[in-house]
Amino acid sequence: MSSGELLVVIGPPAVGKMTVGRAIAASSDFRLFHNHHVIEPLAEVFGFGHPGFERLKEAWRREVVEEAAASGMRLVATFVWGVDLPEDADYVRRFVAPYADRGLRVSFVELYAGLETRLVRNTGADRVAAKPSKSDLEWSQRHVVEMDAERMNTDPDRPSPADAVIAEHRHLRLDNIDLSPEQVAARVLAWLEG
């Protein structure tokens, strides 16, 4: 296998994707590209829902991943994936293509935790500092609850469009309710080496 690797950390809002990504980067040569690296500057300029926000969000993500793949970087990327949405599956397939098309390894780590745990994590100072759009905690808590109506984790007993994309790559599901970010990072890195 060539140099370079993409590790995609997925799961619902406030499950710990960014925090786990940071722990993985701190314990390895992976670089972190979390979802809000793109969202925050674009939201500040355009606001959510603006056509420019949506168009540039995808373009920026694609450019970063293409450059990272071309330079053989080990990259951790995070985002929320509506696993029942065919358009999200198409987006993820395009997102990982710069690595997959070069024969570089792509792996998915899927975090899951119950709503109560995620609501507690949603109010963490580190999360709010890295994601200013979440600083209105009342709105942010409501958003996490509302998003819980959508399925953002796969389930072996409930097929989804996400399954076909994930099946093309390595996939690890982790319940991280009782695990620290460092414990999750250690498990993920051991799994990647195995």
MOTA-V784032 format. One line per field, one symbol per residue. burial: 1 if it has 16 or more other ideal C-beta (glycine too) atoms within 10 Angstrom, else 0. A space follows every 10 residues. Layout:
BEGIN
burial->???
END
This chain:
BEGIN
burial->0001111111 1111111111 1111100101 0111111110 0110010000 0010011000 1001100110 0011111111 1111000110 1100111111 0001111111 1110001110 1100001101 1011000001 1011001000 1111000001 1100110000 1111010010 1001101110 0100
END
